[in-house]
């Protein structure tokens, strides 16, 4: 394909905002392919299409999730080093003891990589349920790192945490409400193990972004000031005052603005200081989660962005706490954060194959022959008059004609051929109007912009948004999306993405757009005989575990990738995980494979007896049905 003289790799970077959300990890190479540098400038650059090809050779079908394990380890190291540098810069006398919240990504290989990378920094784990605690106790080996136990707790939860204490682990039971503390005291006395207790604060400081209700007066968790006073009285009465060692707060995931964090840290540090002055030997201040990811690359307080960097976050936490404890003349606490999204989000990329397109203006030529209705003739005249001075007037006239045609059809006054011709001409007029604005790089009027999703092409992608991108469907979370190849070519189509579920919500029609408002379409290339691959980036947080089984599309295939300069391409695939089979997802909803085969055989046997099919034919159909139960729930091609 002839390359547009105005199209460059920098144009590709700008079009998909790669320089902003890429964060030094993702870029485009001279072959027009998306690349990843898992160690940023300290390591090699991998072609993502080459990694995809290697995974395909291992038998993995699309959709495909790539996990770059070195990038995951790099994020752990970067966070810990950022806190260390902030503490050194502020001459802060305490230490950093971070924990990874299992709820953000439960996959064992992910957690093991995080613990291994965090071992030099005594990086621990956070849990919020009994299953998570059972996993954490088994994986946790470093006696210097923490296991923070959040969430509501029953007797088994508390007993299991105290088992960790008996094993020499630093397990902290955080009281989310007063009754939690009653249970912790009672169970600890019953089994004779002194607990390490934390208290979650219900701060007055409000959160921001989608999860703002995690804090404030109406928050689900946390103790008010009066409840804290009751809690410390109970601990003293139980002769467990020395067990209170941690204060905790959480103001929400993906905090978009740094000022929100500053207010919350200052308030929590004040609680810590006052309790220290009351004689409680608090050791840790846990600032919770919330360290965000700049999904849209805008560096703003948008819900899908952050107006701060990781280094600014750590400096803010450290400096704010230091300021308060110096004012209050109390020892500085060791600082804990529960940063999950910031660690795992960048390490995985979802690869989608596009298997078709529905083009609104696929018949680009003007309809042959005379207009079949005067409204069609009016549209033809309008199309020829689109220019900068008339485009808005033409838009209004074209919409009026379109609506008039629909009204006439509803009354039986318009035949199908005429209606089809009018629709075709209307969409051509709209395409001409939008192009007239874009040629001058003018912002579209809102009334014109509202038609873009209808005007755009629909690219059909082999995935389920409910399984793989549930936060986009449920919360309008934006994720960067870009072609993995052909980035030397200018994109020629404006498209929305639709999945293969039967649900009308199974679509992506909101895309990142730098500092401007969210865009309704994504620039993509014309499909040809070769596979066309899209990458959805920053997918490592929450999406894996929160996806559902809508339409029974199950887990996707995975490939775990490691850097190795000695290998061809600079990498190797350490492990592959096959996605759910048809039989797997049916079993999840109580369809037993043997029972299904028995019922199908019964029907095929009856069809053979009735002469509807030959016996050998029937057995071929039965084998095909049986084999398909072990196949992918997604579409397969070739």
N, C-alpha and C positions, 0 to 999 in steps of 0.2 A: 504494500500500500504506500502511495506517495505521502511523505510526511509533510504536514503543513509547516511552512517556513517559520510561522510564528509560534509553533508548538515546540517546547523544549522540556527537558527533565524538570527544570525549575517551574515550568507551567504545570506539570503534573503534580509536583509537590504542593503548589499553591491550590490547585483545584481540589485536592483531597486533604489539604491542611496537614500534610505529613510532618512538616518541620515543627509544628506546634505540639500535636499530641504524640508524635513519635518519641520525644523525650531522649533522643540519643540512641534509642534502641532500633527504631524502624526507619527505613529510607528506601530510595529507588536507586538501582545500579544503572550502568551505562547500557545494559541490554533491555532496559525498560521493565525490570522485574522488581517486585517488592523484596526487601532484604531485612534481615534482623542481625543486630550485634548484641548478643546476650550479655556481654561484659562491657558494653559501650566501647569506648576507644581502646580499652585494655585487651580486647580479644578480636577474634576473626569475624568477618561478615559472611552470612549465609544467604544464599538465594532461597527464598521461601518456595517458589515453584520446584526447585531441585529437591527440597525436603519432601514436598508433596509427592513428587515422582518416586522417591525412595519408599515412602509409605505405601504407595500404590503397588510397588513391586513386592511389598510384604503382604499383599492381599487385602488391604483396607479400602473400602469403598467410601464414597461421599454420602453424607457430610462427614467431615474429618476434623477432629480437634488436635492441634499441635501444641504440645507443652514443651517449652524451652527451659529445661531444668537449670541450666547455668544462669539464665536470667532471673529465675526464682531465687537462687542463692545470692545473686548480686543484689537483689532488692533487700534481702535480710541484712547483708553486710552493710549496705548503704545506709539503712535506717539506724543501725547500731553505731556506725561511725559518725553519722550526723549528730546523734545525741552526745557522743563522746567529744566531738569538736565543740559543740555548744557549751558543754560543761567546762571544758578547758578554757574556752574563751571568756566565760563568766566566772572562772575560778570557783566553780560550784563544788562543795565538799562531798555531796552525795554521789551515788552511782545510778546507772540506768539498768533496769531489769525488765525488759520488754517481754510480752507474751503474745502468742498468735492465737486468735479466736478460731476454734475449730469450725464454728458454724459458717465461716466464710468459704471454706473449701475443706471437705472432710477426707478427700482422697488420701489414702495411706501414703502413697509415694510423695505427694505434695508435702504432707506433714513431716515425713522423715527427712526430706531434703531441707526443710526449714529448720528442723532441730539440729541437723548436722552442720548446716551453715552457721547457725546461731550458737553452737557449742562454745566457741572462744569467748562469746559475749554473755554466756549464761542466759540464753534466750529460752523462755518457757512457753506454756500453753494456757489458754483460757477455755473453760467449758461452761455450758449452760444447761446441761441435761445429764441424766444418768448414763445413757449410751456414750456420750462424749467423754464423761469422766472415766468410764471403764477403758476406753481407748487410750486416753491420755496417761492413765496410770501405767499401762503396759509399755507405751512408747517412751515415756519420760525416764531418763537415767541420770541426769545431772543434779546432784543434791544442792547446788547453788542456785539453780533456776527455780522459778515459781510455777505452781499450778493454781490459777485463780478460778474459784468456783462461784459463778454467778447463777442467777435464775432461782426460781422457787425450789424448795428442797423438802423431801420426805426423809423418813428414818434411814432407808437404804442408801440414799444419796449421802447423808451425813456419815453413816458408818463407813461407806466406801472411801470417802475423803479422809477419814481418820485412819483407815488402813494405810493410806499413803503416808500419813504422818508417822505411823509406827515403822514404816519402811525407810524413814529418814528423808522423805521428800518435804519440800516447803509448800504445803497445801494450805491455801487460804480460803476459808468458808465466809463468803460475803453475805451478810444479812440484807435481804431486799426489803423486808418488813419486820415488824417486831416479833411476830409469831415465828419467823425463821430463827431468831435469836433464842426464843424459848426452847425450840427443838434442839438447837446446837448445844445449849447448856445441858439439857436433859440427857441427850444421847452421850455426850462426852462424859458426864458423871457416871452413866450406867456402864460404860465400857472402860472407864479409867484412862482416857487419853486426853491430854490438854489440847484444845483446838487452837489454831491460829485464826483469829476472827478479823473480818473486815466489815465495814458498814458502808452501804451505798447512800450517798447524799441525794436528797431531792432539792436541787439548786433552784434559786430564784432566777438565775441567768437562763434566758431562753435560747434554744437552739436555732438553727437556720437550715433552710433547704427542705428536702422532702421528708426528713426525719426529725423535724423541729420539735415534735411532741414527745421526743424521748426525754425532755427535761421540762422544768416548770411545774407549777402547782398541780396540773392535771396529768403528770407523768405516771406511767404504769408502775414503775419501780421507785424505790428510794424512801428514806426516812426524812420527815420534817425536823426542824430544830427541836421541837418539844419531844418528838419521838426519839431523837438522838439522846437527849437528856435522860429519858426513861431507859434507853438501852444501856447507857453507861452505868446507871444506877443498878440495873439488873446484873451487869457483869461484876460490879463491886460487891453486891450482896452475895453473889455466887463465888466470891474470892477468885474471879477470873479477870480482874482488871488488866493484868499483865498480858492477857491473851489478845487484847485489842491492838492490832499492829498495822492495820491498813485502812485508809479512807479512799473511797472510790466514787467516781461520778461518770456519767456517760450522757453526752448531749446530742447524740445522733450520728449515724453513718454519713460519710461524705459531707463534712462541714465545708460549705463553699467560701466562707469569709473568715479571715484570721481574727477580726475583732470579736466575733462570737466566742472563739476559743479563749481569747485573752480574758474576757469577763468571767467565764466559767472557771478557769484555772485560778484566777485571783480569789474568787469566792471560796472555792474548795480549799485553797491553801490557807485561807483565814480559818476555816473550820479545823483544819489540821493543827494550826498553831494554837488555837484556843484549847483544844483537847490536850495538847502537849502541856500547856500551862496548868491544866487541871491534874496533871500527874500521870496521864496515860502514856505508855512508852511506844507510841506510834512510830513505825519504822518506814512505812511505804505510803506514798501518795499516788494513786492510780488515776490517770487522767482519761481512761477509757479509750474508746475508738474514735473514729471521725476523720483521721488524716485522709484527705481526699485525693482523687485522681482527676487530672485534667482531661476528661474524655473528649471534650469538643475543641480543646486547644486554644480557648479564648482568653485564659488567664483572668477570668472575671468571677463574680459571685453568682453566675448562673448555676442552676441545680446540677448540671453536668460538668461543672468546672470547679476551679479553686482560684482565689486571687492571691495565692501564696505558694511557695515552694516547700519541699520537705525541710530544707535547711532553715527557712524562716519559721516553719512550724516548731522545730526542735528548739531554736533560739528563743521563741516566744514562751514556750513551756518553761524552759530552764530559767530565763531571766525573770519571769513573773513570779515563780515560786521563790526564787532567791530574794527578790525584793520584799515579799511578804514575811518570810521567816527572819530576815534581818530586822525588819520593823518590829516584829513580835519578840525578837531575841530568843528564838528556839532553834534546836538543831535542824539542819536541812534534811528532809526525807530522801530516801532512795526513790527515784521516779520510775513509775510503771506506765506503759501505754499498751493498749490492746489494738494495735494497728494491724488490720487484716487486709482490707481492700488495697491499701497502698503497697503491700507486699506481693499479693498474688495476682492482682488484676492484669498487669502487663505481660505475664509469662505465657499466656495461651492465646492462640489464634484459631478461630473457627473458619474452616475452608468450605465454601459452598460452590457447587457446580450449577451453572445456569443451563437449563435444558430447553428453553424456549422463550418466546416473547410475544406479547399481545400488543400490536402497534395501533395506536388510535388513528393515525393517518397513514396506514400501510399502503393505501392506493393513492399515491401522491399526485398522480395526473388528474387533471380536471375531467369529470365524467364526459364520456363521448355523447355526441348528439345534442339535440336541442334540450333546453331545460324542460323537465316534465311538469313544472309548476312555476308560477310567477315568483314564488318565494325563492326558488333555486336561482332564477335569473337575477333577482335582487342581490343574492349572495355573490354571484359571479361579478357583478358590478362593484360590490363593496371590496372584494379581494383586490381588484385592480386599482383601488384608490388608497390602499394602506401606505402611509408615509408619516414622518414625525409629526406633522401638523394635524393629521386627521385620525391617528390611530385610536385615540380614546373614543371619538365619535363613532368610528367604524365598529369598535367593540360594542358600544351600546346598541347600535343598529343590528349587529349580527346576533346578539343575545335576544333581542326582541323578535327577530325572525325565527330563531330557533324555538323560542317559547310559543310563538304563534303557530308554528308547524305542529308542535305537540298538541296544542289545543284543538286544531283542526282534525288531527288524527283521532283524538279522543271522541270527537263528534261524528266520526265516520266520513269526513270530507276530504281525506287525503289517502291515496293508495300507497302500498308498500314501496313501490319503485320510486315514487316521488319523495317519500319520507327518507329512503336510503340516500337519494341524491342530495337532499337538503342537509342531512347529517354529515355526509362526506364533505360537502362544501363548507359547512360551518366550522368543522375542525381544521380544515385548511386555512380558513380565515383567522381562527384563533392562533394557529401556529405562526402565521404571517405577522399578526399583531405582537405576539410575544417576542418574535425575532426582531421586530422594529425597535422595541425597547432595549433589548440586550445588545444590539449592535452599537448603541451609544452608551452602553454600560449604565443605563438608567435603572433605578429601582422601579419595580413594577408597582402600579397602583394596587391597593389592597383588593379591590374588586376584580382586577385581572388576575392577581396572584391566587385568588380563591379557586380559579379554574385550572390551575397547574396540575393538581393530582389527577383530574379527569383527562387532561390533555396529554399527560405523560404516557410513555410506554410502560407496560408491566412485564418485568423480567421474572420468569418462573424459576424459582430456586428450590433445590432438592433438600428441604429441611422443614422443621416445625418450629415456628417462633415460640410456641408454648413450651417446648422442650428445651430449646437452646438459648432463647433470648427472652426469658419470661419477664425480666425487669423492663424491657422495652415495651412489651405488651401491657404490663400492669401499671407501670410508673412513668412511662415516656422517657425512660433512661436512654440517652443517646450513646451509641457506640460508633467509633470510627469504622467506616467501610470503604474499601478501595479495591479495584482490580489487582490481582496479583501479577499480572503481566500485561503486555501491549501498552505499556505506559509511554512508549516512544510515539504512539499514535494519538492524535487528538480524539477525544470521545465525541460521538456524533448523535447520541441519543440522550434524552432526559428521561429517567425511568424511576419508577417505584419498584419495590421488590415484593413478591408474593410467595408464600410457602405452599406446601402441598397438602395442607389440611383442608377440610371442607368448611372451615369457619371464615366468615368475611373479615374477622379481626386478624387473620393470619397474614399480615402484610407489614411492610416497613415503608412509611411515607413521611418520615421525619429524619433528617440527616444533619450532621454537623455542618456549620458554615462559618467557622472562624469567629470573629467578633460580631458578625452580623446576625440577624435573626435566624432561627432554624430554617433550613431550606426544605422544600417539599419534594424535591426530586434529586436524583444522583446522576451525574454525567457518566455514561457508560458507552461501550463500543458496540458496533453492529456485530451480531452473531455471525459466525461462519461455520465451516465444517469442523473446526478444531474446538476442543473444550474451552469454555470461558469460565474462569475461576475468580471468585470474589473472596476477600479476606475480611472477617469481622474481628476487630482488634480489641485488646484490653478486656478480655472475656473471662479472666481467671477468678473473679470474685462472685460468689453466690450462684451464678448461672448453672453450674454443674449440678448442684444439689437441689435447687428450687424448681427445676423444670418438671413439668407434669406429663401425663400419658394421654393428653388429648388426642383423639383418633388412634390411640395406641402406637404412636411413633415413640420409640424408646431411646435409650442412650445411644450416642453416636460413637463411631470408632475413634480411637485415640492413638497417637504416636508420641512417645517421650524421647526428646532429642537432646543430645549432648554434643558440645564442641569437642573436636579432636583434629588438630591441624595435620595429623598423619593420615587421616582418612580422605578419600576422594570427596570433594565438596566441603571439607573442613568439619564434618559432623558424622555422627552415627546415631542410629535409632536403637536405644537401649531396650525398650519394651513397647509392645503394642497391646492395646486392649480392644477386643472386638465389641462392637455395639450390641444392643439387644436384638435378639432374633424374634421372628413372629411368634414362635413357641414361648419364648421368655415372657413377652408382654401379655400373651393370652393367659399364661399361668398366673401372672400377677392379678388377673381379674377372675380367677377360679375356673379357667377352662383347662382341664387336664388333657395333656397331649394324647394319652392312650385312649381316653374317652372320645375325643374328637375323631381319632382314626377309626375307632370302632363304629361310631355313628356314620361316618362317611362310607366305610366298607359295607355297612348294612344297606345304604341307599344305592351304591354301585352294584351290589349283588342283585338287588331287586331290578335294577335297570337291565342287567344282563339277562335275568330270567324273563323279563318282558320283551326282550328283543330290541331294546333301545340302543344297545351297544354290544360289540363282540367281547368275549371274555378277556382276550389279550389286551384290547383297548381299555377296558375297565381297569385292569391291573396297572396299565401304564398311567392312567389318571390317578389312581390311588398312590402309586409311588411318587408321582409328581407332587401331589398334595403333601405327602409325608416329608419329602425333601424340602419343600418350600417352608415348612415349619421351622427349619433350621436356617432360613435365609434372613436377609436384612428387612427391617420394616420400611426402609426408605427405597426410593427408586434406584434401580440398577440399569446401566446402559452398557451394551456391548458384550 
